[in-house]
Amino acid sequence: MDTPQPTAGEMQARVLHRDGLMLVIDKPAGIAVHKGPKGGPNLEASFDALRYGLPRPPVLAHRLDRDTSGCLVLGRHRKATASLGLLFKHGKIGKTYWAVVEGGPAENEGEIDIPLGRLDETRGWWQKPDPNGLPSQSRWSVMGRGDGLTWLALEPVTGRTHQLRVHCAAMGFPIVGDNIYGNGPRFGEPSLHLHSREIVVPLSKNKPPVRVVAPVPLHLHERLRACGWNGEDVHAPEQVASHA
């Protein structure tokens, strides 16, 4: 899936939440969040459309993989971006992803605790299970099953690169369309079935956390429906969604 450089109007249409400190946008799959060594379309190049009167464009507070869709948090000025960075660093932001995986676990919920390390020096950000790597934990809950697939709500407790993708593959249920750690094709369908569904940000001490939900992108609809999904109003189990 290749997504062209978004126009100003397309970027503004993807704003899910806006306040004085941050934006949450609905990242499309198939586009990098920032410019890589090979160039090409990237979200950051379109952030100028999201200034909304401020002197500078917003800044990424975290990252999502090129082929992952959904909630992406941007800081609107330096102080806000620094505060958001600390919240992400210390695991204070609740993140719930939806994934469709091949096969699936026998149980209905659980936790994956597998340290991760760099695959090798030539593969950039690619990761592997590594007993000497960084501690990495993910929680999962089954949302539905069907047709050799399982729909999972995934919560990364730690925030390692490619963590959910490596963890699911290591457990024997790779994410559908994962062309690095699973069985996805290099080109064409199915593309990666991983979506940042919900984010909960406790940014203000005097206000409740900001909770944002991203709509399910079209490329996930068919396989989610095969697992029992029936529309937008289904939320992750409370123990996953409310963790902050």
ZATI-465572 format. One line per field, with one value per residue (C-alpha): residue number from 1; residue in one letter; x, y, z. Coordinates in steps of 0.001 Angstrom, whole numbers, plus 524288, in hexadecimal, padded with zeros to 5 digits. Each point is the difference from the previous one (the first is absolute). Last residue first. Layout:
pos	[NUM | ...]
code	[A | ...]
px	[X | ...]
py	[Y | ...]
pz	[Z | ...]
% end
This chain:
pos	[244 | 243 | 242 | 241 | 240 | 239 | 238 | 237 | 236 | 235 | 234 | 233 | 232 | 231 | 230 | 229 | 228 | 227 | 226 | 225 | 224 | 223 | 222 | 221 | 220 | 219 | 218 | 217 | 216 | 215 | 214 | 213 | 212 | 211 | 210 | 209 | 208 | 207 | 206 | 205 | 204 | 203 | 202 | 201 | 200 | 199 | 198 | 197 | 196 | 195 | 194 | 193 | 192 | 191 | 190 | 189 | 188 | 187 | 186 | 185 | 184 | 183 | 182 | 181 | 180 | 179 | 178 | 177 | 176 | 175 | 174 | 173 | 172 | 171 | 170 | 169 | 168 | 167 | 166 | 165 | 164 | 163 | 162 | 161 | 160 | 159 | 158 | 157 | 156 | 155 | 154 | 153 | 152 | 151 | 150 | 149 | 148 | 147 | 146 | 145 | 144 | 143 | 142 | 141 | 140 | 139 | 138 | 137 | 136 | 135 | 134 | 133 | 132 | 131 | 130 | 129 | 128 | 127 | 126 | 125 | 124 | 123 | 122 | 121 | 120 | 119 | 118 | 117 | 116 | 115 | 114 | 113 | 112 | 111 | 110 | 109 | 108 | 107 | 106 | 105 | 104 | 103 | 102 | 101 | 100 | 99 | 98 | 97 | 96 | 95 | 94 | 93 | 92 | 91 | 90 | 89 | 88 | 87 | 86 | 85 | 84 | 83 | 82 | 81 | 80 | 79 | 78 | 77 | 76 | 75 | 74 | 73 | 72 | 71 | 70 | 69 | 68 | 67 | 66 | 65 | 64 | 63 | 62 | 61 | 60 | 59 | 58 | 57 | 56 | 55 | 54 | 53 | 52 | 51 | 50 | 49 | 48 | 47 | 46 | 45 | 44 | 43 | 42 | 41 | 40 | 39 | 38 | 37 | 36 | 35 | 34 | 33 | 32 | 31 | 30 | 29 | 28 | 27 | 26 | 25 | 24 | 23 | 22 | 21 | 20 | 19 | 18 | 17 | 16 | 15 | 14 | 13 | 12 | 11 | 10 | 9 | 8 | 7 | 6 | 5 | 4 | 3 | 2 | 1]
code	[A | H | S | A | V | Q | E | P | A | H | V | D | E | G | N | W | G | C | A | R | L | R | E | H | L | H | L | P | V | P | A | V | V | R | V | P | P | K | N | K | S | L | P | V | V | I | E | R | S | H | L | H | L | S | P | E | G | F | R | P | G | N | G | Y | I | N | D | G | V | I | P | F | G | M | A | A | C | H | V | R | L | Q | H | T | R | G | T | V | P | E | L | A | L | W | T | L | G | D | G | R | G | M | V | S | W | R | S | Q | S | P | L | G | N | P | D | P | K | Q | W | W | G | R | T | E | D | L | R | G | L | P | I | D | I | E | G | E | N | E | A | P | G | G | E | V | V | A | W | Y | T | K | G | I | K | G | H | K | F | L | L | G | L | S | A | T | A | K | R | H | R | G | L | V | L | C | G | S | T | D | R | D | L | R | H | A | L | V | P | P | R | P | L | G | Y | R | L | A | D | F | S | A | E | L | N | P | G | G | K | P | G | K | H | V | A | I | G | A | P | K | D | I | V | L | M | L | G | D | R | H | L | V | R | A | Q | M | E | G | A | T | P | Q | P | T | D | M]
px	[7F495 | 7F874 | 7F1CA | 7FF52 | 80680 | 7F8F3 | 7F366 | 7FFBD | 801F1 | 7F4B2 | 7F5D5 | 7F87A | 80613 | 7F8FE | 7FCDD | 80CE8 | 7FDDE | 80D23 | 7FC5A | 7FBB0 | 80DBC | 80564 | 7F7C9 | 800FB | 80EB5 | 80361 | 7F51C | 805E9 | 7F9A4 | 7FC9C | 809AF | 7FBFC | 804C3 | 7FFE1 | 80518 | 802A6 | 7F73C | 8035F | 80787 | 80D04 | 7FFAA | 80694 | 7FA4B | 7FFB9 | 7F79D | 80214 | 7F71D | 7FFF1 | 80E3A | 7FD98 | 8078B | 7FB90 | 80C1E | 7FCDD | 7F938 | 80193 | 80A6E | 80ED2 | 80980 | 7F58A | 7FC45 | 80454 | 804A8 | 80BA6 | 80390 | 7F4A0 | 7F582 | 7F363 | 7F85E | 806B6 | 807D4 | 7F9DC | 80AE3 | 803B7 | 80C65 | 7F7DC | 7F703 | 80B82 | 8077C | 7F46D | 7FC01 | 80DCF | 80359 | 808A0 | 7FEE8 | 7F5A7 | 7FD98 | 7F268 | 7FBC4 | 7F15C | 7FA15 | 7F199 | 7FF9D | 7F7A6 | 80332 | 800C3 | 7FE5D | 7F254 | 7FAF8 | 80360 | 7FC50 | 804D4 | 80AE0 | 807DE | 80E7B | 80A42 | 80DBA | 80CDD | 80DE4 | 80C8A | 80B76 | 80866 | 808B1 | 7F5CD | 7FDE2 | 7F352 | 802AE | 7FF35 | 800E3 | 8032F | 80B9F | 80206 | 80EA9 | 80482 | 7F881 | 7F2B6 | 80067 | 7FB59 | 7F357 | 7FCDA | 7F3DD | 7F509 | 7F2F9 | 7F3E4 | 7F2F0 | 7F1FD | 7F629 | 80829 | 802D4 | 80811 | 7FE4C | 80004 | 804C2 | 7FE4D | 7F6A5 | 80493 | 7F9A4 | 808F0 | 7FD7B | 80930 | 7FEEC | 809C2 | 80732 | 80A97 | 80B61 | 80597 | 7F29E | 7FC9B | 80D98 | 7FEB0 | 7F28E | 8059A | 80B28 | 7F65F | 7F779 | 80BA4 | 804A5 | 7F31C | 7F481 | 80423 | 7FB51 | 7F9A2 | 7FD1A | 7F3A0 | 7FDCC | 8071A | 80C1A | 806EC | 80A85 | 801F2 | 7FABD | 807D7 | 7FFC0 | 7FDDA | 80140 | 800CE | 7F5A2 | 8026B | 80595 | 7FA8E | 7F2BF | 7F3AA | 7FA96 | 80DA5 | 7FAAF | 80226 | 80E86 | 7FFC8 | 80027 | 80E90 | 7FECC | 7F6A9 | 809EA | 80046 | 80D2A | 80DD8 | 8095A | 806C0 | 7F2CC | 7F710 | 7F6A9 | 7F34D | 801A8 | 7F452 | 7F8DF | 7F562 | 7F920 | 80286 | 7F3B8 | 8048A | 800D8 | 803B8 | 80658 | 80178 | 7F58F | 7F5E6 | 7FD5D | 7FAB0 | 7FD0E | 80700 | 7FF9A | 7F7F4 | 80A87 | 80A39 | 7F7A3 | 7FD6B | 80E6D | 8030A | 8055E | 80C5C | 7FBEC | 7FCD3 | 80693 | 7FA16]
py	[8128F | 7F353 | 802AC | 7F94E | 7F33E | 7FD22 | 80528 | 7F69D | 80745 | 80786 | 7FC62 | 80BA0 | 80032 | 7F499 | 7F188 | 7F94D | 7F148 | 7FA6C | 7FF92 | 80E28 | 8034D | 7F929 | 807DD | 80D17 | 800F8 | 8061A | 809E1 | 806D9 | 7FE8D | 80D2F | 805B0 | 80157 | 80B20 | 800EF | 80C7B | 7FD6A | 806CF | 80E1F | 80694 | 7F921 | 80237 | 7F6B1 | 7F300 | 7FA88 | 7F42C | 7FA89 | 7F70B | 7F80A | 80033 | 7F675 | 7F3E8 | 7F7A8 | 801FD | 7FF51 | 7F445 | 80317 | 8056E | 7FFA8 | 7F8D6 | 7F646 | 7FDD6 | 7F384 | 80573 | 8074D | 8091B | 7FF36 | 80125 | 7FE9A | 7F904 | 8017C | 7F3FC | 7F5E1 | 7F6E7 | 806F0 | 8056F | 805C3 | 806F0 | 8054F | 80481 | 80795 | 805A0 | 804C2 | 805CC | 809F2 | 7FEA7 | 80749 | 7F888 | 7FC52 | 7FE4D | 7FD7C | 7F71E | 7FDEA | 7F3BE | 7FB37 | 7F1C0 | 7F92E | 7F213 | 80317 | 80675 | 805AD | 80C11 | 80A32 | 7F7B7 | 80798 | 80329 | 805E5 | 80343 | 8000A | 802E1 | 7FFEF | 8043B | 7F576 | 7F58B | 7F540 | 804EF | 7FEF7 | 80723 | 80E01 | 80746 | 80E73 | 800C5 | 7F2F1 | 80049 | 8004D | 7F3CD | 7FC05 | 80A7E | 7FB41 | 7FC07 | 7FA12 | 7F745 | 801B8 | 7FDB1 | 801A3 | 7F920 | 7FFE4 | 7F6EC | 7F3A0 | 7F744 | 80A97 | 80360 | 7FA4D | 80B28 | 80D0A | 80B62 | 80B90 | 80ADE | 808B9 | 805E5 | 80A28 | 80608 | 80AEC | 7FFCE | 7F696 | 80823 | 80363 | 802F0 | 8096F | 80616 | 80248 | 805FD | 809EF | 80352 | 80182 | 808FB | 808A0 | 8008F | 80364 | 7F8D1 | 7F249 | 7F55E | 7F2FA | 7F568 | 7F7E3 | 7F6D6 | 7F884 | 7F751 | 7FDEF | 80A67 | 7FC68 | 80971 | 80A47 | 80860 | 80E61 | 80436 | 80EC8 | 80A2E | 80ABB | 80CD8 | 80DB6 | 7FB57 | 803C5 | 7F277 | 7FA47 | 7F382 | 802ED | 80188 | 7F1AE | 7FB63 | 7FCAA | 7F8EF | 7F634 | 7FA49 | 7FDBD | 7FC10 | 801EC | 7F464 | 803AC | 80115 | 80BB9 | 7FF10 | 7F90C | 7F640 | 7FD6D | 7F360 | 80047 | 80CEE | 806DA | 804A6 | 80C42 | 8039F | 80E29 | 805CB | 80B33 | 80A23 | 7F5CD | 7F797 | 7F23C | 7F6F3 | 807DA | 7F800 | 809CF | 80A24 | 7F755 | 7FD71 | 80E7F | 80362 | 7F58C | 7F2C0 | 7FAFF | 7F375 | 7F35D | 7F38A | 7F311]
pz	[87ABD | 7FF39 | 7FCFB | 7F2D3 | 803D1 | 80CBC | 7FA2C | 7F492 | 7F325 | 7FA72 | 7F5EF | 7FAB5 | 7F284 | 7F9C2 | 80074 | 802C0 | 800C2 | 7FBC0 | 7F183 | 801BA | 80484 | 7F3FB | 7F66E | 806EE | 801F8 | 7F2B6 | 801B9 | 80BAE | 80D7B | 805D1 | 809D1 | 80E54 | 808B1 | 80ED2 | 80654 | 80E5F | 809EE | 80320 | 80AFB | 7FDE7 | 7F15E | 7F65B | 80441 | 7F1FD | 7FC9E | 7F244 | 7F85D | 7F37F | 7FBBC | 7F4DA | 7FBDC | 7F481 | 7F77C | 7F17D | 7FA0A | 7F51A | 7F721 | 800EC | 808E3 | 8036F | 80E3D | 806C4 | 80CEB | 805AB | 7F4C9 | 7F66E | 80A76 | 7F82F | 80AB0 | 80D2E | 803DC | 80924 | 8045A | 80C9A | 7F9B5 | 7F4F1 | 80993 | 807CD | 7F3F4 | 7FA76 | 80D1A | 802D9 | 7F2AA | 80721 | 80EBA | 807C8 | 80C90 | 804A9 | 7F1D2 | 80098 | 7F5C3 | 7FD11 | 7F7BC | 7F4B4 | 7FD27 | 7F2DF | 7FB1D | 7FAE5 | 80C5A | 80D31 | 807DD | 809AA | 805EB | 80A0C | 7FFAC | 808D3 | 7FB38 | 8076D | 7FBA6 | 80813 | 7F760 | 7F9F2 | 80628 | 7FE6E | 7F20A | 7F86F | 7F33C | 7FAFD | 7F316 | 801DB | 7F6D7 | 7F97A | 7FD80 | 80E31 | 803CE | 8055C | 80A7E | 80D44 | 80698 | 80D49 | 80008 | 809E6 | 7F930 | 8086B | 7FFC1 | 7FBB2 | 7F9AA | 80027 | 7F439 | 7F96F | 7F1A8 | 7F264 | 7F76D | 806C5 | 7FE45 | 807FC | 807C4 | 807D3 | 80D57 | 8059D | 80D94 | 80252 | 80CFB | 7FB89 | 8051D | 7F2BA | 7FA2F | 80AF7 | 7FF36 | 7F162 | 801FA | 8097B | 7F698 | 7F4B1 | 80839 | 80394 | 7F1EA | 7F98A | 7F9BA | 80401 | 7F6C0 | 8038A | 7F5E6 | 80110 | 7F482 | 7F571 | 7FFE6 | 7F2F1 | 801DE | 80E42 | 80A2D | 80728 | 80C3A | 803AC | 7F1C0 | 7FEAC | 7FCE6 | 7F5E0 | 804C7 | 801F2 | 80522 | 7F8A6 | 7FD7E | 7FDA5 | 7F9E6 | 7F184 | 80300 | 80408 | 7F1C1 | 7FF2A | 80D12 | 7F9FC | 7F6A1 | 7F147 | 7FA3E | 804B6 | 7FF9C | 80CBC | 806C1 | 80166 | 80B56 | 80368 | 7F4FC | 7F724 | 7FCE0 | 80A58 | 8025D | 80CF6 | 806EB | 806ED | 80E54 | 8021B | 80BEB | 8097D | 7FCF3 | 7FC4E | 7F425 | 7FEAF | 7F481 | 7F582 | 7F363 | 7F839 | 802C2 | 7F9B3 | 7F3FB | 7FE59 | 800C4 | 7F5DD | 803E5 | 7F918 | 7F932 | 80759 | 7FB57 | 80460]
% end
